[in-house]
Amino acid sequence: MSTSGFQTADAGFIDRAHAVLMQNYGRFPVQMVRGRGSELFDSAGRAYIDLFAGFGGTVIGHAHPELVRAITEQAAQMWAVGNQFHSLPQVELAERLARTAFAGRAFFCHSGLEANEAAVKLARLRGLADGGKRWKTVSLIKSFHGRSLAMIAATGNPAIREGFGPPVPGFSNVDPMDFSAIEHAIDDETACVIMEPIQGEGGINLYPPGHVGKIRKLCDERGVTLIFDEVWTGVGRTGRWFGHQHFVDEQGKIITPDIMTLGKALGGGLPVGAMWARPELAKLLVAGKHGCTLGGNPICMAVSRTLFDVIERDGLVARAERLGEMAMSFLRNSTSIKSKVKDVRGRGLFIGVEFHDEPVGLLERCLDAGVIANITYKKIVRLAPAMTISESDLQQGLERFAKAASV
Ligand SMILES: Cc1ncc(COP(=O)(O)O)c(C=O)c1O
C-alpha cells in the first residue's frame, strides 16, 4: 500500500475502481471508509478534518447518533411508499419547512438539480397559464444549478455546456451584479429569474446591499417568478435557516422568493431535494404535472425531519454564524497566508478564500496535512464544514489549511 503524500489508497483498489466506474469526477487516490462527526478516515487509517462536509451534504457531520436512530427506526417501519399514499414523515418535514421558511407547499425529490427543474417547470406553468406567453428563464453568470440539459443551460458557466450540442432554448445568463442587465434581460416572455442567495460554485459571491430587493421588486412589477436556488445556502449553514433570510427590505422585512429549491444539506447526506413554493403557485402543480417515484420516501424524510429538530434544538444556525465569523477572522489574519490571499468572504460556515494566484497542488497538500477543502474557479478555496464541528476541530483544520497554503 502506498502511503506517500496524499496517495493513501491501495493501487490495486484504484485500478479496480477505474475498471468499473466512469471517470467523470476528479477523484483523489484516497479511499474513504468511515466518518464520525467532522472526521473522515481512509483505508490507510489516516484521519482528515472535513472542512467541506461532502460538498455540503453532511451538514451535521457523519453518523450523527440521532440521524442514525431516525434512519434505523424508519427503516424498520416502512421504506418507500408510492406517492399515491400519504406518509407522516413527508408531512412532518414539510411542516418544519413551513415553520422555518415562508408560507408554502413542498414537492420532494432527490437532488438540487431535480428541485430546480421542478421550479422552472412550475414557473412556466404560471407564465403560460390562461393564455400567457412567459416561458423563458433568466439566470446569472457564475451561477450553478445542476447538470441536466436544462440546468446546464441555466448555469452561468459555458464550460459545463461544452460537448452537449445546442443548449436547451429559453435560458439566458446575465451579469449577476448588474441590475440593469437583469432588467434588460427580462422581456414579455420571461417566466422566471433563478439565482442563488450566495453563489456557491461561482466562488462564494455576495450581492451588494439592496441588490436582491431590487430584483424582487422588478420581478413583482413584471409578473415574473423569482426562484432562489438554496441548494448550497439552505438549512442553516449561512447563519440563517435559508440564505435569503439575510436579505431585508427598508421595513426590515425578509425578502422571500416565490419558489425556493433545496438539496445537499436537506438530507444531512442522504439524497433529498425539495421545491418549496408559495401556496398560490403550488396549486398550479396539479396531479400528473410532475412527480418523482422515490421522492419523499419515508427514510429520507425521517432523517431530514430529525435533522431540522437537531439544528433547532442545538441552536446550530446561530452557532454557524458565530463559528463562521471566527473562521473568517482567522483566515484574514493568518500571517502565513496573508500575502497570498486576495479576499476572504462568506456568511456563516460558507466561506471563500480567494488567492491572488492559482494555488497549485493545494488540495493535495491539504490531504497530506489531514484536512479536506475544495477549489472553484481555480483560485477560490471553499470551506463549508459541518455546523456541528467542534471549535477545536475547526481551529485545527484551519491551521492545517493555512500551513498547506503557506507553501
Ligand atoms: C446552487 C446549486 N444548485 C444546484 C446544484 C445541483 O445539485 P445536485 O448536485 O444535488 O443535483 C448544485 C450542486 O452543487 C448547486 O451548488
The ligand as a Tripos MOL2 file, in Angstrom:
@<TRIPOS>MOLECULE
LIG
   16    16     1     0     0
SMALL
NO_CHARGES

@<TRIPOS>ATOM
      1 C1        -26.5300   26.0690   -6.1630 C.3       1 LIG1
      2 C2        -26.6430   24.6740   -6.6630 C.ar      1 LIG1
      3 N1        -27.7850   24.2830   -7.2680 N.ar      1 LIG1
      4 C3        -27.9480   23.0410   -7.7280 C.ar      1 LIG1
      5 C4        -26.9550   22.1100   -7.6070 C.ar      1 LIG1
      6 C5        -27.1660   20.7190   -8.1230 C.3       1 LIG1
      7 O1        -27.4150   19.8950   -7.0460 O.3       1 LIG1
      8 P1        -27.2800   18.3020   -7.2080 P.3       1 LIG1
      9 O2        -25.8440   18.0080   -7.3870 O.co2     1 LIG1
     10 O3        -27.8520   17.7860   -5.9310 O.co2     1 LIG1
     11 O4        -28.1070   17.9430   -8.3750 O.co2     1 LIG1
     12 C6        -25.7500   22.4490   -7.0050 C.ar      1 LIG1
     13 C7        -24.6540   21.4790   -6.8800 C.2       1 LIG1
     14 O5        -23.5640   21.7670   -6.4890 O.2       1 LIG1
     15 C8        -25.5830   23.7720   -6.5160 C.ar      1 LIG1
     16 O6        -24.4440   24.1760   -5.9300 O.3       1 LIG1
@<TRIPOS>BOND
     1     1     2 1
     2     2     3 ar
     3     2    15 ar
     4     3     4 ar
     5     4     5 ar
     6     5     6 1
     7     5    12 ar
     8     6     7 1
     9     7     8 1
    10     8     9 2
    11     8    10 1
    12     8    11 1
    13    12    13 1
    14    12    15 ar
    15    13    14 2
    16    15    16 1
@<TRIPOS>SUBSTRUCTURE
     1 LIG1         1 GROUP 0 **** ****
